[in-house]
C-alpha cells in the first residue's frame, strides 16, 4: 500500500500500469470497485468524521444526546437507508441545476421546495428550533449529516439532461459504469485505501486549508461550487467516454477537496444550530446495564437488550404487521417493536399500549433505516416497574 502522503503520484502510476497490455485487471495498486450508494457509505462517513473533529464541546455533547450515543458517522447513512420506505425524501438528495447555467433558480431547479438546497435550509432551522421535539431535531440532524455530504458531490447539483450523470455510460477501469457512480465513490474506492487511511489523508488536507475561508458562503454558494466542478471537470470526458489517467489524476483531488469542504461546512452548520443547546429533560438518563432508552437504541444495534420508551402510536401495516412506535408517530419514530404476522391471544391487546411507557426485550436490528426489535412472544413486552424507568 502506498504511503498516504504520496497518494496521488502512486495512483497516477497505478492507473498507467492498469492500462498496459497484459496488466492484471485493476492494476497493482487499484482495487476493484465495491458497493454502490450515494457518495457511497465511505464518503458519508468520512465527511461526518471530519466534521466531528471541528465540533465545539457543547455541540458534540448535543449531537451525542440527540443521537442517543450513535456516532455522527453512523447517523450520516440513515437518510439513504430510509429512501425505500419514505419515497417522498428521494428528491431531497439533489438539485437539478442545468449544466449550462451559472446560477441557481429556485422556481426552475427546486419545484415546490423539493430539492437538497431547500431541505438543508429546513433541517437546519428545525435543528436549531428549541420548541421542536427531540425526535424531530434528531431526524433533522441525521438528514443534515447526510445531505451536506450529498451537496458536495458535483453530480448531485448539476444535470445535463441525464439525471446527474446516471444516464451517461462511461468505461472506468475497463468496466462500464455511469458517470454518477464514478463521482459518487468509484474514484475514491479505486485508491484501494481503507476508511482509516483515507481519513488520515483527508485530515492532513483539511489541516492545510484555511477553514475560516472554506466555511464562508451560503448553501447555494456551496452548491454552485460543486456545479462548477461538474461543468469544468466531471462532464469533460475523454474520447469514447473512457476514463483515462489524466482525467483520473485531475478528478481525484477535486473529490478530496469536496469531502473536506463538506466536513468543515457540516461542522459549521451544527455548531451554529446547536450552539445554545440545553439538555432536554425529556431525554432519560442512563437506565442501567442492558437497558436503553428508545433514543439510544440506534447506538446498540446487534445487542440483545431492553429498549424503554413511551409508545406514541400503534401502527398496522397493509400486510397486517403491528408496529409499536416509540417517541413519535410513523415515520418519525425513534424505535419500533415489530410484531410480524401477529397471532395468538396476546396480540389482541397491542392497541392498548399507545401512550404507555413500556420496555421491549430482544435483539436490536435495523430494517429499512428504522431501528427495531422483532416481537415474537408476549414476554418480550415489559411494563414499567413500580419505581419506573
Buried (B, 14 or more C-beta within 10 A) or exposed (E): EBEBEEBBEBBBBBBBBBBEEEEEEBBEBBBEBBEEBBBBBBBBBBBBBBBBBBBEEBBBBBBBBBBBBBBBBBBBBBBBBBBEEBEEBEBBBBBBBBBEBEEBEEEEBBEEEBBBBBBBBBBBEBBBEEEBBBBBBBBBBBBBBBBBBBBBBBBBBBBBEBBBBBEBEBBBBEEEBBBBBBBBBBBBBBBBBEBEBBBEBBBEBBEEEEBEEBBEBEBBEBBBBBBEBBBEBBBEBBEEEBBBBEBBBEBBEBBBBBBBBBBBBBBBBBBBBBEEBEEBEEBBEEBEEEBBBBBBBBBBBEBEBBBBBBBBBBBEEEEEBBBBBBBBEBBBBBBBBBBBEBEEEBBEEBEEBBEEBBBBBBEBBBEEBBBBBBBBEEEBBBEEEEEEB
